[in-house]
Amino acid sequence: MSRTLFAFLLAFAAAIGTLRAQSVGVVMSGGGAKGLYHIGVLEALEENGIPVDYVAGTSMGSIIAAMYAAGYSPAEMRAIVASGVVREWVSGRIDPSYTTYYRQIGSKPAFMSLRLDLHGRKKLRMPTNLLSSTQIDMALTELFAPATAASAGDFDRLMVPFLCVASDMNARGPVVFRAGDLSEAVRASMSIPLVFKPMKVDSMLLYDGGIYDNFPWRPLDEEFRPDLIVGSICTEGNTPPREKNSLMDQAFMLAMHDTDYDLPEARGIAVRRAVEASMLDFDNAEAIIDSGYMDAMRAMPRLLERVSARRTPEEAAARREAFREKCPPLIFNDYKLEGLTDAQRAYIRDFTRVDRHYNGRQRKMGFGELKDNLYSVLAGGEFTMGFPRVTYDSLTERYSFAAHFDTRPNFRVQVGGNVSSTAFNQAYIGVNYQLIGRVAQSMGADLYLGPIYTWGALGGRTDFYMWKPLFLDYSYNFSVRNFRHGTFGNVTKVDNAMQVKSSESFFSMGFGMPLTRRGVLTLRLNGGHVNYRYDSGELFVNDTDHTRFSFFGMKAEVARNTLDKFLYPRRGSELTLSGIYVVGRDKFEAYDQKHFSSRRTREWLGARFTWNKYFDMPACSWFSFGFNVDAVVTNHPSFTTGMGSLMSMPVYQPVPHAKMLFMPDFCARRFVAGGVMPTFDLMDNFFFRIGFYAMYREKRSFLPLSYNAEAPFDDRMHYIAEASLVYHTPIGPVSLALTKYDLRNRKNLYLTFNFGYAIFAPRGTFY
């Protein structure tokens, strides 16, 4: 009887202990984007006063658990995800906007790019992983370095004690992190095989913890012994890959070992759902978070029965604030940029601006500035950066930054072009060789081939640093525009275009420096000649008159560019202000002559202001607006012929199709023009845009030969209207545009389809 009573008392005590559990551990499974589910679970726990005393996780679960342990609230996590930065972290590329605008001048968009190493033994380096981890490495550093400093590397001293699991591929087993660099531990835990590079820690090569333990409730139980374990599980569990899984998901699931997802029945409650999302699909983040919240709320009655103590949201916020006050702000004053040659390291130090050039000391810099400076170098693609090591010095109250850099292959081949329903088809090939030492030297050639438009360039560029970044470029350029033959997409009769041909050949040298991250000052010198060929005006004559202008020109330009796309932008602005001086000799050769009969010197000054801006409308996510302003003032002289004068004048071309034709109406010495472009988003990267443009120009005193006499040539107002569907693919835009020039009749209507980049050569005489 006594034994029965004793057993009863033990069982009763255990039941009472379970009922009044005072410590709660939350363990979170891996699952990539599915792991956002855990944010909703934590949100529900805090909202209902369930205390969270310990956290553990694998892969994405380790990120969410570490953020909670580092003092981020579920609401803050939700806001971070909603901002879209998580999608950027796992994109594998640095946003091109980090590239300072002066480095983008002269860049040539292409469908694909292949890099070869001309110096190494292996000419073609095969990638070891699909995505660069630089973005997420820096994100983890920003999120967790202050917490590492506050806890002195002891994960038990975080706001909530924390652990995570990685997989040691040498020892073939899981590794539990309880101390060290929090950023490093989380990065090791989420190193998805094939996707990201593994982490090297001591002698271990570490991959995603989900390979050996995708739900580390046992390590949490062994290390912390909580009274109650709450499991947040966002995957199906030990299931083989299925046909509907993405290729990346299938590869990872094949590498995974079976995981124990069964919590001890007496001390565990699971909140579980097989979230429908691929590992890197963050497009439905809000819905995934909400599903975690809803599932946790369904389980809340059972949780409240098991946990008698409560921690109010106010108490949780106070605890969070107390820990975050211990976290030193991320301010750096020591930088160890390792790897590369001495000259290359000096080059990176210059362009990341970590040193004070006049006294040799290292600059104090916040994390945001340091990240921007590093990304401005890395975005060019010439360098790669390993995982950054950040340490805190409690004496100076500053951080040090250390990272290993390497160079990417130095020879690049690019291929691109434009596929069009008109004769404006182009094929592009470009080659570039870059050598980086104390300065960066690049040399290359670009060739664009098409039936009506061909151009090319051969040259180079030097980037160097004095008191600020500077560049010098030099090139030989040639182009041929043959508008005498081919179809341009017209669906009605045309009276606004003329059949002409022009060719240019000139040398160019430019010197520039950035004014801001997206602004640049450029001085340019051009010298060469341009040939204009046009109908003589005589009937039944197949030959053309010929104007040849040999010139020298100078241009000073201030520009600022924040456009999100090179062609068909959706957001941002482009602002340019320039002045030019051109001098040269105008030589005229009639169709029935074999030599130039007239030689006269021409010179002129000019200025131009251009502004294109695109912006979202408040409280209307599917609608945006854009506008265009373009104004030119020159004292452009008259050439020997009216057509020679027109073809050398500035021109208004606000839409791509306008650059595929020669339209005298839009050529003028002086004009002011503008347009409006309302845009309607149909889905991501797919929009419908309407454009209406008007130009007011000077009145002309001459009539070029062969111009359609029915058209009122002396009209000073001219119009363009366009409706276009645009879809931005990963390799280039697809567009279908209906373009109408002038509104007085039904003529001059064009329908064009283009896939790729319709690229146009710069003019030797600038504009």
C-alpha positions in Angstrom: 0.0 0.0 0.0 2.8 2.3 0.9 4.4 1.7 -2.5 1.2 2.5 -4.3 0.8 5.7 -2.3 4.4 6.6 -3.1 4.0 6.1 -6.8 0.8 8.1 -6.7 2.5 11.0 -5.0 5.3 10.9 -7.5 2.9 11.0 -10.4 0.9 13.8 -8.8 4.1 15.8 -8.2 5.1 15.3 -11.8 1.7 16.4 -13.0 1.7 19.5 -10.8 5.3 20.3 -12.0 4.1 20.0 -15.6 1.0 22.1 -14.9 3.1 24.9 -13.4 6.0 24.8 -15.8 8.1 27.9 -15.4 10.6 27.6 -18.2 9.8 27.3 -21.9 12.2 26.5 -24.7 11.2 27.1 -28.3 12.9 25.1 -31.0 12.5 26.0 -34.7 13.1 23.8 -37.7 14.9 24.6 -40.9 13.1 25.1 -44.2 14.4 28.1 -46.0 11.6 30.6 -46.7 9.2 28.2 -45.0 11.0 29.2 -41.8 9.4 32.6 -41.7 6.6 30.6 -40.2 8.4 30.8 -36.8 8.0 34.6 -36.7 4.2 34.1 -36.5 4.6 31.5 -33.8 6.8 33.8 -31.6 4.3 36.6 -32.2 1.5 34.5 -30.9 3.5 33.4 -27.8 4.4 36.9 -26.8 1.0 38.2 -27.4 -0.5 35.7 -25.0 2.2 36.0 -22.3 3.9 32.7 -22.9 7.5 33.2 -21.7 10.3 32.3 -24.0 13.3 31.3 -21.9 15.4 29.4 -24.4 15.6 29.2 -28.2 17.2 26.9 -30.7 17.1 26.4 -34.4 18.5 25.1 -37.6 19.1 26.9 -40.9 16.3 29.5 -41.2 15.1 28.5 -37.8 18.6 29.5 -36.4 18.2 32.9 -38.0 14.8 33.6 -36.4 15.9 32.1 -33.1 19.1 34.2 -33.1 17.2 37.3 -33.9 14.9 36.7 -31.0 17.8 36.0 -28.7 19.6 39.2 -29.9 16.6 41.3 -28.9 14.5 41.6 -32.1 10.8 41.5 -31.5 8.5 39.5 -33.7 7.0 42.8 -35.0 10.5 44.0 -36.0 11.2 40.7 -37.7 7.9 41.0 -39.6 8.8 44.5 -40.7 12.3 43.4 -41.9 10.8 40.7 -44.0 8.1 43.0 -45.3 10.7 45.5 -46.5 12.0 43.0 -49.0 15.6 42.9 -47.8 15.5 39.2 -47.1 14.8 38.6 -50.8 17.9 40.7 -51.5 20.0 38.7 -49.0 19.4 35.5 -50.8 19.4 36.9 -54.3 23.1 36.1 -54.7 23.9 39.5 -56.2 24.6 42.9 -54.9 22.0 45.4 -56.1 23.4 47.3 -59.1 22.4 50.6 -57.4 25.4 50.1 -55.1 27.6 50.6 -58.0 28.5 54.3 -58.1 27.1 55.9 -61.3 30.5 57.0 -62.5 31.5 53.3 -62.8 28.5 52.5 -64.9 29.2 55.1 -67.6 29.9 53.2 -70.8 28.7 49.9 -69.4 27.1 47.6 -72.0 24.1 45.5 -71.0 24.2 41.9 -72.2 22.2 38.7 -72.1 25.0 36.7 -70.7 28.6 37.0 -69.6 31.5 34.5 -69.4 34.6 35.1 -67.4 38.0 33.5 -68.2 41.2 33.6 -66.1 44.1 34.4 -68.4 46.6 34.4 -65.6 45.7 31.2 -63.8 46.2 27.6 -64.8 42.5 27.0 -65.1 41.3 29.3 -67.8 37.7 28.6 -67.0 36.8 28.6 -63.2 33.7 26.6 -62.5 31.6 28.0 -59.7 31.6 26.1 -56.4 28.2 27.4 -55.4 25.1 28.8 -57.0 24.8 32.0 -55.1 27.2 34.5 -53.6 26.7 34.8 -49.8 28.1 38.3 -49.5 24.7 39.9 -49.0 23.6 37.6 -46.3 27.0 37.6 -44.7 26.8 41.3 -44.3 23.2 41.1 -43.1 24.1 38.6 -40.4 27.0 40.8 -39.3 24.7 43.8 -39.0 22.0 41.8 -37.2 24.2 40.0 -34.7 27.6 41.6 -34.1 26.3 44.0 -31.4 24.7 41.0 -29.6 27.9 39.1 -29.8 29.7 42.1 -28.2 27.1 42.4 -25.5 27.3 38.7 -24.6 31.1 38.5 -25.0 30.5 35.5 -27.2 28.6 33.5 -24.6 25.2 32.6 -26.1 23.8 32.0 -22.6 24.3 35.8 -22.0 22.1 36.8 -24.8 18.6 38.2 -24.1 17.5 34.5 -24.3 20.0 31.7 -24.2 20.4 30.3 -27.7 21.9 27.4 -29.6 22.0 26.3 -33.2 23.1 23.3 -35.2 25.4 23.0 -38.2 26.7 19.9 -40.1 30.4 18.9 -40.0 30.9 17.2 -43.3 34.4 15.9 -42.3 33.1 14.3 -39.1 29.8 13.4 -40.7 27.7 14.7 -37.8 25.9 17.6 -36.3 27.8 20.4 -34.5 26.1 22.4 -31.7 27.1 26.1 -31.3 26.7 27.5 -27.8 29.4 30.3 -27.9 31.5 32.3 -30.3 30.5 34.7 -33.0 26.8 34.7 -33.3 26.9 35.7 -37.0 29.3 32.9 -37.8 27.3 30.3 -36.0 24.1 31.3 -37.8 25.9 31.5 -41.2 27.2 28.0 -40.6 23.8 26.7 -39.7 22.2 28.0 -42.9 24.9 27.0 -45.5 22.6 25.2 -47.9 24.8 22.7 -49.9 25.4 23.9 -53.5 23.6 27.2 -52.9 26.1 28.9 -50.5 29.7 28.3 -49.7 30.3 26.2 -46.5 31.8 27.9 -43.5 35.3 27.0 -42.3 35.5 27.1 -38.5 38.7 25.7 -37.0 39.3 22.4 -38.9 35.6 21.9 -39.6 33.8 22.4 -43.0 30.3 23.3 -42.0 27.1 23.1 -44.0 23.4 23.5 -43.2 22.4 21.9 -39.9 19.4 20.4 -41.5 21.5 17.7 -43.1 21.9 15.9 -39.8 19.3 17.6 -37.5 16.6 19.8 -38.9 14.8 20.1 -35.6 17.3 20.3 -32.7 14.9 19.8 -29.8 17.3 17.2 -28.3 20.3 19.6 -28.1 17.9 22.2 -26.5 16.6 19.7 -24.0 20.1 18.5 -23.1 21.6 21.9 -22.8 18.8 23.9 -21.1 16.4 21.3 -19.6 13.2 23.5 -20.0 10.0 22.4 -18.3 8.1 22.7 -21.6 9.4 22.5 -25.2 7.4 24.3 -27.9 8.3 23.0 -31.3 7.7 25.2 -34.4 7.9 22.9 -37.5 7.4 24.3 -41.0 8.2 21.2 -43.1 6.5 17.9 -43.9 9.3 16.1 -42.0 11.2 13.0 -43.2 9.6 12.8 -46.7 11.5 12.0 -49.9 11.7 14.7 -52.6 8.8 14.9 -55.0 8.4 15.9 -58.6 6.7 19.2 -57.6 9.7 20.3 -55.5 12.1 22.7 -57.0 15.5 21.4 -58.2 17.2 23.1 -55.2 14.7 21.6 -52.8 15.2 18.1 -54.3 19.0 18.3 -54.0 18.8 19.4 -50.4 16.2 16.8 -49.4 18.4 14.1 -50.9 21.3 15.2 -48.7 19.2 15.3 -45.5 19.2 12.5 -43.0 16.1 11.6 -41.0 15.3 14.0 -38.2 13.5 13.2 -35.0 10.4 15.6 -35.0 8.6 13.8 -32.1 8.7 15.9 -28.9 8.4 14.1 -25.6 4.7 13.9 -25.0 4.8 15.0 -21.4 6.9 18.1 -22.0 6.3 19.1 -25.6 3.7 20.8 -27.8 4.3 21.1 -31.5 2.9 23.9 -33.7 3.2 22.4 -37.2 2.4 23.0 -40.8 3.9 21.8 -44.1 4.3 25.2 -45.6 4.0 25.3 -49.4 7.1 27.3 -50.5 10.5 26.5 -52.0 13.6 27.2 -50.0 14.3 30.7 -51.5 10.8 31.7 -52.3 10.2 34.8 -50.2 7.4 36.3 -52.3 4.7 35.1 -49.9 6.4 36.0 -46.7 3.5 37.7 -45.1 1.2 34.8 -45.7 3.8 32.3 -44.3 4.2 34.4 -41.1 0.4 34.7 -40.7 0.1 30.9 -41.0 2.5 30.4 -38.1 0.5 32.9 -36.0 -2.8 31.2 -36.8 -1.4 27.7 -36.0 0.1 28.9 -32.7 -3.2 30.5 -31.7 -5.0 27.2 -32.4 -2.5 25.5 -30.0 -2.8 28.3 -27.4 -5.4 26.7 -25.2 -3.1 23.7 -24.6 -0.1 26.0 -24.1 -2.0 28.2 -21.5 -3.0 25.0 -19.7 0.7 24.0 -19.4 2.2 27.3 -18.5 0.9 29.0 -15.4 3.3 31.9 -15.3 2.8 34.8 -17.7 5.1 37.4 -19.1 3.2 40.4 -20.3 4.1 42.1 -23.6 5.3 45.1 -21.6 7.6 42.9 -19.5 8.9 41.2 -22.7 9.6 44.7 -24.2 11.4 45.9 -21.1 13.6 42.8 -21.1 14.3 43.3 -24.7 15.2 47.0 -24.2 17.5 46.2 -21.3 19.5 43.8 -23.4 19.7 46.1 -26.4 21.1 48.9 -24.3 24.1 46.6 -23.7 24.7 46.3 -27.4 27.4 48.7 -28.6 26.6 50.5 -31.9 28.4 49.2 -35.0 31.1 51.8 -35.4 34.4 50.7 -36.9 37.9 52.1 -36.6 40.1 49.2 -37.7 40.0 47.4 -41.1 42.0 44.3 -42.1 41.4 43.7 -45.8 43.3 40.6 -46.5 44.3 38.5 -49.5 45.3 39.9 -53.0 48.6 41.7 -53.7 49.8 44.7 -51.8 48.8 47.0 -54.7 45.3 45.5 -54.9 44.8 45.8 -51.2 45.8 49.5 -51.4 43.4 49.9 -54.3 40.5 48.4 -52.2 41.4 50.5 -49.2 41.4 53.6 -51.3 37.9 52.9 -52.8 36.4 51.7 -49.6 37.8 54.9 -47.9 38.9 53.2 -44.8 42.0 55.3 -44.4 42.7 59.0 -43.9 45.0 59.7 -46.8 46.8 62.7 -45.2 47.8 61.3 -41.8 47.7 57.5 -42.3 45.0 56.8 -39.6 42.0 54.7 -40.2 38.7 56.4 -40.4 35.8 55.9 -38.0 32.9 54.6 -40.0 29.4 53.3 -39.2 28.2 50.0 -40.6 26.0 51.6 -43.3 28.8 53.6 -44.7 31.2 50.7 -44.6 28.7 48.4 -46.3 28.0 51.0 -49.1 31.7 51.5 -49.7 32.4 47.7 -49.8 29.4 47.1 -52.1 30.5 49.9 -54.5 33.7 47.9 -55.0 32.2 44.4 -55.0 29.3 45.3 -57.3 31.6 45.7 -60.3 32.3 42.0 -60.2 36.1 42.1 -60.1 36.5 41.1 -56.5 34.9 38.6 -54.1 34.8 38.8 -50.3 34.8 36.0 -47.8 32.8 36.0 -44.5 33.6 39.1 -42.5 35.1 38.7 -39.0 33.9 41.5 -36.7 35.3 41.9 -33.2 34.6 44.4 -30.5 37.3 46.3 -28.4 35.7 47.3 -25.1 38.6 49.7 -24.4 38.1 51.8 -27.5 34.4 50.9 -27.7 34.9 50.3 -31.5 34.8 47.3 -33.8 37.4 45.9 -36.1 36.5 44.5 -39.5 38.5 41.7 -41.2 37.7 40.0 -44.5 39.6 38.0 -47.1 39.3 39.2 -50.7 40.0 37.5 -54.0 39.9 38.5 -57.7 37.5 37.1 -60.2 38.7 36.0 -63.7 40.1 39.0 -65.5 38.8 38.4 -69.1 35.2 38.7 -69.9 33.1 37.9 -72.9 29.6 39.3 -73.2 26.8 38.5 -75.6 23.6 40.3 -76.2 21.5 42.2 -78.7 18.0 42.9 -79.7 15.4 40.8 -81.5 12.8 43.0 -83.2 9.7 42.8 -85.4 11.4 45.6 -87.5 14.7 45.8 -89.3 16.2 47.0 -86.0 17.7 43.6 -85.1 21.1 43.6 -83.5 23.7 41.2 -82.3 26.2 42.3 -79.7 29.5 40.8 -78.6 32.0 42.5 -76.2 35.3 41.5 -74.8 37.1 43.1 -71.9 40.4 42.5 -70.1 41.0 44.1 -66.7 44.2 44.4 -64.7 43.9 45.8 -61.1 46.9 46.9 -59.2 47.4 50.3 -57.6 45.0 51.5 -60.3 42.4 49.6 -62.3 43.1 49.3 -66.1 40.5 47.9 -68.5 40.7 47.4 -72.2 38.0 46.1 -74.5 36.1 46.1 -77.7 32.3 46.2 -78.4 30.6 45.4 -81.6 26.9 45.8 -82.5 25.9 44.3 -85.8 22.5 44.9 -87.5 21.0 45.4 -91.0 20.3 49.1 -90.5 22.4 50.1 -87.5 26.0 48.9 -86.8 28.5 50.4 -84.4 31.5 49.5 -82.4 34.1 50.8 -80.0 37.7 50.0 -79.1 39.2 51.5 -76.0 40.0 51.4 -72.4 39.5 53.0 -69.0 41.7 53.8 -66.0 40.2 54.2 -62.5 42.5 55.7 -59.8 42.2 57.5 -56.5 43.7 60.8 -55.5 41.8 63.0 -53.2 38.7 61.2 -54.5 38.0 58.6 -57.1 38.8 59.7 -60.7 38.6 58.0 -64.1 40.0 58.5 -67.6 38.6 56.7 -70.6 39.6 56.7 -74.2 38.1 55.0 -77.3 37.8 54.9 -81.0 34.1 54.8 -82.1 32.4 54.1 -85.4 28.8 53.7 -86.4 26.6 53.4 -89.5 22.9 54.3 -89.5 21.2 53.3 -92.7 17.6 54.5 -92.7 17.3 54.1 -96.5 16.1 50.5 -96.4 14.2 48.2 -94.1 10.9 48.1 -92.2 10.3 50.1 -89.1 7.0 48.8 -88.0 4.6 51.2 -89.7 1.0 50.1 -89.9 -0.2 53.2 -91.7 1.3 55.5 -94.4 4.3 57.6 -93.3 5.1 61.2 -94.0 7.3 62.1 -91.0 10.4 60.1 -91.8 13.1 60.4 -94.4 15.5 57.9 -96.0 19.0 58.9 -95.1 22.3 57.4 -94.1 24.9 58.6 -91.8 28.3 57.2 -90.6 30.6 58.4 -87.9 34.2 57.8 -87.0 35.8 59.6 -84.1 38.2 59.4 -81.2 37.0 60.2 -77.7 38.7 60.9 -74.4 36.9 61.6 -71.1 37.9 62.6 -67.6 35.5 62.5 -64.7 34.9 62.2 -61.0 31.9 61.4 -58.8 30.1 64.3 -57.2 27.8 62.0 -55.2 27.2 58.2 -55.2 24.8 58.6 -58.2 26.2 61.9 -59.6 29.2 62.5 -61.8 31.1 65.4 -63.5 32.6 64.5 -66.9 34.8 66.5 -69.3 35.0 64.9 -72.8 36.9 65.6 -76.0 35.9 64.2 -79.3 37.5 64.4 -82.7 36.7 62.8 -86.1 34.3 63.1 -88.9 30.7 62.3 -89.7 29.2 61.6 -93.1 25.6 62.5 -94.0 24.0 61.0 -97.2 20.6 62.0 -98.4 18.5 62.2 -101.6 19.5 64.9 -104.0 15.9 65.9 -104.7 16.2 65.0 -108.4 13.8 62.4 -109.7 15.1 59.0 -111.0 18.5 59.5 -109.3 19.8 56.6 -107.3 22.9 58.3 -105.9 22.9 60.7 -102.9 24.3 64.0 -102.0 27.0 63.9 -99.4 27.9 66.2 -96.5 31.1 65.4 -94.6 31.8 67.2 -91.4 35.3 66.9 -89.8 35.1 68.2 -86.3 36.6 68.7 -82.8 34.3 69.0 -79.8 34.3 69.5 -76.1 31.6 68.7 -73.6 31.2 69.4 -69.9 28.4 67.5 -68.2 26.9 67.1 -64.7 24.7 64.0 -64.4 22.8 62.2 -61.7 21.2 58.9 -62.3 19.1 56.7 -60.0 17.1 54.8 -62.6 16.4 51.2 -61.7 16.7 49.9 -65.3 18.9 50.9 -68.2 15.9 50.6 -70.6 12.2 51.0 -69.7 12.8 52.2 -66.1 10.1 51.9 -63.5 11.6 54.0 -60.6 14.3 56.6 -60.2 15.4 59.7 -62.1 18.0 60.8 -64.6 19.1 64.4 -64.6 21.8 65.9 -66.9 23.0 69.4 -67.6 25.7 69.9 -70.2 27.4 72.5 -72.4 29.3 71.9 -75.6 31.6 73.6 -78.1 32.0 72.1 -81.6 34.1 73.4 -84.5 34.8 71.8 -87.8 34.7 71.9 -91.6 31.6 71.3 -93.6 32.3 69.8 -97.0 29.6 69.2 -99.6 29.7 66.7 -102.5 26.7 66.7 -104.9 25.4 63.4 -106.3 26.8 64.2 -109.8 30.2 65.3 -108.6 33.3 63.3 -107.7 34.8 65.8 -105.2 33.8 68.2 -102.5 32.8 71.4 -104.1 32.3 73.4 -100.9 34.4 73.7 -97.7 33.4 76.0 -94.9 34.2 76.2 -91.2 31.3 75.8 -88.8 31.3 76.2 -85.1 28.7 76.5 -82.4 28.0 76.4 -78.7 25.2 74.7 -77.0 23.6 73.7 -73.7 21.1 70.9 -72.8 19.0 70.1 -69.8 17.3 66.7 -69.6 15.2 65.2 -66.7 13.4 61.9 -66.6 11.7 60.8 -63.4 9.6 57.9 -62.4 7.9 57.5 -59.0 5.2 55.6 -57.2 1.9 57.2 -56.3 1.0 57.3 -52.6 -1.5 54.7 -51.4 -1.7 53.1 -54.9 0.7 50.3 -55.3 -0.3 49.4 -58.8 0.1 52.9 -60.3 3.1 55.1 -60.9 3.9 58.2 -62.8 6.8 59.5 -64.8 7.7 62.7 -66.6 10.2 63.9 -69.1 11.7 67.3 -69.7 14.2 68.1 -72.4 15.5 71.6 -73.5 18.2 72.5 -75.9 19.7 75.9 -76.8 22.4 76.2 -79.5 23.6 78.6 -82.1 24.1 75.8 -84.6 25.0 77.2 -88.0 23.5 76.4 -91.3 25.5 73.9 -93.4 25.8 74.1 -97.1 22.5 72.2 -97.5 19.4 72.1 -95.5 19.6 68.3 -95.0 23.2 68.6 -93.8 22.0 71.2 -91.3 19.1 69.0 -90.1 21.1 65.8 -89.7 23.7 67.6 -87.6 21.2 69.3 -85.3 20.1 68.2 -81.8 17.1 65.9 -81.9 14.3 65.0 -79.4 13.9 61.2 -79.0 12.0 60.4 -75.8 11.1 56.8 -76.8 13.3 54.0 -78.2 11.4 53.9 -81.5 12.2 57.5 -82.2 15.9 56.6 -82.4 15.2 54.0 -85.2 14.0 56.7 -87.7 15.2 60.0 -89.0 12.4 62.5 -88.5 13.2 66.1 -89.4 10.2 67.4 -87.4 12.1 66.6 -84.2 15.4 68.2 -85.2 16.1 71.8 -84.2 18.7 74.2 -83.0 16.6 75.2 -80.1 13.6 73.4 -78.6 11.8 72.7 -75.3 9.9 69.4 -74.9 8.3 67.2 -72.3 6.1 64.3 -71.6 4.1 62.4 -69.0 4.2 58.6 -68.6 1.5 57.0 -66.4 2.3 53.4 -65.6 0.0 50.5 -64.5 1.6 47.5 -62.9 0.0 44.2 -64.1 2.3 42.0 -62.1 5.9 41.9 -60.9 8.2 43.3 -63.6 5.3 43.6 -66.0 3.6 46.9 -66.7 1.5 48.9 -69.1 2.8 52.4 -69.9 1.2 55.3 -71.7 3.4 58.2 -72.9 2.4 61.5 -74.3 5.1 63.9 -75.4 5.1 67.4 -77.0 7.9 69.4 -78.5 8.0 73.1 -79.3 10.9 74.2 -81.5 12.2 77.2 -83.4 10.7 78.2 -86.7 12.8 77.2 -89.7 13.7 79.3 -92.6 14.7 76.5 -95.0 13.0 73.4 -96.5 15.2 70.3 -97.0 15.2 68.6 -100.4 13.0 65.6 -100.8 10.8 66.4 -97.8 7.1 65.6 -98.3 5.5 68.9 -99.4 2.1 67.9 -98.0 3.4 68.0 -94.4 3.4 71.5 -92.8 7.2 71.7 -92.4 7.1 75.0 -90.6 4.9 73.7 -87.7 6.6 74.4 -84.4 4.6 72.0 -82.2 5.1 68.2 -82.6 3.7 65.3 -80.7 4.4 61.6 -79.9 2.0 59.2 -78.2 2.9 55.7 -77.2 1.3 52.8 -75.5 3.6 49.9 -74.5 3.5 46.6 -72.6 6.9 45.9 -71.0 8.1 42.8 -69.2 11.6 42.7 -67.6 13.1 39.3 -67.9 16.4 38.3 -66.1 18.2 38.8 -69.4 16.5 41.8 -70.9 13.2 43.6 -71.5 10.4 42.4 -73.7 8.3 45.2 -75.2 5.3 45.7 -77.5 4.7 49.3 -78.4 2.2 51.2 -80.5 3.7 54.6 -81.4 2.0 57.5 -83.1 3.8 60.6 -84.3 1.8 63.9 -84.7 -1.9 63.9 -84.1 -3.3 65.8 -87.1 -4.1 62.7 -89.1 -4.0 58.9 -89.1 -0.6 58.6 -90.6 2.7 57.7 -88.8 1.5 54.9 -86.7 4.0 52.1 -85.8 3.7 48.8 -84.0 7.0 47.3 -82.8 8.1 44.3 -80.8 11.5 44.1 -79.2 13.3 41.6 -77.0 16.6 42.7 -75.6 18.5 46.0 -75.5 18.1 48.3 -78.5 21.4 50.1 -78.0 22.4 53.4 -79.7 25.9 54.8 -80.2 26.8 58.2 -78.7 27.1 61.0 -81.3 30.5 62.4 -81.9 29.0 66.0 -81.9 27.2 65.1 -78.6 23.7 66.3 -79.6 
